[in-house]
Amino acid sequence: MRLALTLAALCLGATLAGCATAPSGPPPPAGIAAVARGQTWLTLPRPPGYPREREMAQSIVASYGPRKTAFDALVSLSPERVTVIVTAPAGPRVAQIDWTASGVATRTDGPTPPGFRAENVLADMVMAEWPKAALETALGGRLAVWDYPDGRRKLVRDDKELVVEITPPVADADGAVRRTLTNYDFDYSLTIVSREAP
């Protein structure tokens, strides 16, 4: 289960289609997210440790096989705290995730979908946005992180198998920045359009 599937369930009130791709057995402990098969986990740093303060609005199109859904998020990043407010497109708030040195807290408007884990939402953000050294520490050597001068990032297993790919940021004419995160192990992709707060 990943960001795309988790938020699709929140927005649609449906059962999470992505639970089938999550590791079998009990979920990882609090503060840890599965990012690939074979118990490849990412441990969320505490505190989050994002290197600066940043606020942005995001529009996300999530694809899981033939299924697609869209949702919006307001994201606030800082060294001490991350807050993600998820809304249906141009609609009401469906969830708020707060991540601090104390851990991850989630509030949802309505019942929580089966298998919902805020850690999975945050793990996709860490894979795409955190500095390489912080991501490597969070992955604990389970995947190699390859960064490229154009902003592309790849997470690779055994120095040969591509697991996650994040495209370079591309600026639109209106100043929005578009990136795509593709997780090949869990068969989903996120197309993320971000607009920095003024």
For each residue, the residues with C-beta under 8 A, 3 or more apart:
1: 5 6 16 18 19 21 22 34 115 116 117 120
2: 5 6 18 21 120 123 124 183 186 188
3: 6 7 60 62 120 121 123 124 125 190
4: 7 8 18 60 62 63 64 69 188 189 190
5: 1 2 8 9 16 17 18 19 21 62 64 188
6: 1 2 3 9 10 16 18 113 116 117 120 121
7: 3 4 10 11 60 62 69 71 73 86 94 95 121
8: 4 5 11 12 14 16 17 62 64 67 69 71
9: 5 6 12 13 14 15 16 17 113 116
10: 6 7 13 71 86 94 95 108 113 116
11: 7 8 69 71 86 88 94
12: 8 9 69
13: 9 10 110 113
14: 8 9 17 113
15: 9 19 113 114
16: 1 5 6 8 9 19 113 114 115 116
17: 5 8 9 14 20 64 65 67
18: 1 2 4 5 6 21 22 64 186 188
19: 1 5 15 16 22 114 115
20: 17
21: 1 2 5 18 185 186 187 188
22: 1 18 19 27 34 115 186
23: 27 28 34 37 39
24:
25:
26:
27: 22 23 34 115 117
28: 23 32 33 34 41 119
29: 32
30: 103 104 119
31: 43 44 46 103 104 119
32: 28 29 41 42 43 44 119
33: 28 41 42 44 117 119 120 122 123
34: 1 22 23 27 28 39 40 41 120
35: 40 41 42 123 127 139 143 155 163 164 183 185
36: 40 142 143 155 157 163 164 183 185 186
37: 23 40 185 186
38:
39: 23 34
40: 34 35 36 37 139 142 143 157 163 185
41: 28 32 33 34 35 140 142
42: 32 33 35 123 126 127 138 139
43: 31 32 138 140
44: 31 32 33 48 99 104 119 122 123 126 138
45: 48 49 134 137 138
46: 31 100 101 102 103
47: 79 80 81 100 101
48: 44 45 77 78 79 80 81 82 99 100
49: 45 79 130 134
50: 54 77 78 79 82 129 130
51: 79 131
52: 77 78 79
53: 77 78 79
54: 50 75 76 77 78 196
55: 74 75 76 77 196 197
56: 74 75 194 195 196 197
57: 72 73 74 75 194 195 197
58: 72 73 74 75 192 193 194 195
59: 70 71 72 89 192 193
60: 3 4 7 70 71 72 73 190 191 192 193
61: 68 69 70 190 191
62: 3 4 5 7 8 68 69 70 71 188 189 190 191
63: 4 67 68 188 189 190 191
64: 4 5 8 17 18 67 68 187 188
65: 17 187
66:
67: 8 17 63 64
68: 61 62 63 64
69: 4 7 8 11 12 61 62
70: 59 60 61 62 89
71: 7 8 10 11 59 60 62 86 87 88 89 94
72: 57 58 59 60 86 87 88 89 90
73: 7 57 58 60 84 85 86 87
74: 55 56 57 58 83 84 85 87
75: 54 55 56 57 58 82 83 84 85 125 194
76: 54 55 81 82 83 84
77: 48 50 52 53 54 55 82 129
78: 48 50 52 53 54 81 82
79: 47 48 49 50 51 52 53
80: 47 48 100 101
81: 47 48 76 78 98 99 100
82: 48 50 75 76 77 78 97 98 99 100 122 125
83: 74 75 76 96 97 98 99
84: 73 74 75 76 95 96 97 121 122 125
85: 73 74 75 93 95 96
86: 7 10 11 71 72 73 93 94 95 96 97 121
87: 71 72 73 74 90 91 92 93 94
88: 11 71 72 91 92 94
89: 59 70 71 72
90: 72 87
91: 87 88
92: 87 88 109
93: 85 86 87 96 109
94: 7 10 11 71 86 87 88 108 109 110
95: 7 10 84 85 86 106 107 108 109 118
96: 83 84 85 86 93 106 107 108
97: 82 83 84 86 104 105 106 118 121 122
98: 81 82 83 104 105 106
99: 44 48 81 82 83 103 104 105 118 122
100: 46 47 48 80 81 82 103 105
101: 46 47 80
102: 46 105
103: 30 31 46 99 100
104: 30 31 44 97 98 99 118 119 122
105: 97 98 99 100 102 118
106: 95 96 97 98 112 116 118
107: 95 96
108: 10 94 95 96 111 112 116
109: 92 93 94 95
110: 13 94
111: 108
112: 106 108 116
113: 6 9 10 13 14 15 16 116
114: 15 16 19
115: 1 16 19 22 27
116: 1 6 9 10 16 106 108 112 113
117: 1 6 27 33 120 121
118: 95 97 99 104 105 106 121 122
119: 28 30 31 32 33 44 104 122 123
120: 1 2 3 6 33 34 117 123 124
121: 3 6 7 84 86 97 117 118 124 125
122: 33 44 82 84 97 99 104 118 119 125 126
123: 2 3 33 35 42 44 119 120 126 127
124: 2 3 120 121 127 128 181 190
125: 3 75 82 84 121 122 128 129 130
126: 42 44 122 123 129 130 134 135 138
127: 35 42 123 124 130 135 153 155 164 166 181
128: 124 125 153 166 179 181 192
129: 50 77 125 126
130: 49 50 125 126 127 134 135 138
131: 51 134 135
132: 135 136 145 147 153
133: 136 137
134: 45 49 126 130 131 137 138
135: 126 127 130 131 132 138 139 145
136: 132 133 139 141 145
137: 45 133 134 140
138: 42 43 44 45 126 130 134 135
139: 35 40 42 135 136 142 143 145 155
140: 41 43 137
141: 136
142: 36 40 41 139
143: 35 36 40 139 155 156 157 163 164
144: 155 156 157 159
145: 132 135 136 139 153 154 155 156
146: 153 154 155 156
147: 132 152 153
148: 151 152 153 154 168
149:
150: 168
151: 148 168 169
152: 147 148 165 166 167 168
153: 127 128 132 145 146 147 148 164 165 166
154: 145 146 148 162 164 165 166
155: 35 36 127 139 143 144 145 146 162 163 164 165
156: 143 144 145 146 159 160 161 162 163
157: 36 40 143 144 160 161 163
158: 161
159: 144 156
160: 156 157
161: 156 157 158
162: 154 155 156 165 184
163: 35 36 40 143 155 156 157 183 184 185
164: 35 36 127 143 153 154 155 181 182 183 184 185
165: 152 153 154 155 162 181 182 184
166: 127 128 152 153 154 179 180 181 182
167: 152 170 179 180 181
168: 148 150 151 152 179
169: 151 177 178 179
170: 167 177 178 179
171: 175 176 177 178
172: 175 176 177 178 193
173:
174:
175: 171 172 195 196
176: 171 172 193 194 195
177: 169 170 171 172 193 194 195
178: 169 170 171 172 191 192 193 194
179: 128 166 167 168 169 170 191 192 194
180: 166 167 189 190 191 192
181: 124 127 128 164 165 166 167 189 190 192
182: 164 165 166 188 189
183: 2 35 36 163 164 186 187 188 189
184: 162 163 164 165 187
185: 21 35 36 37 40 163 164
186: 2 18 21 22 36 37 183
187: 21 64 65 183 184
188: 2 4 5 18 21 62 63 64 182 183
189: 4 62 63 180 181 182 183
190: 3 4 60 61 62 63 124 180 181
191: 60 61 62 63 178 179 180
192: 58 59 60 128 178 179 180 181
193: 58 59 60 172 176 177 178
194: 56 57 58 75 176 177 178 179
195: 56 57 58 175 176 177
196: 54 55 56 175
197: 55 56 57
198:
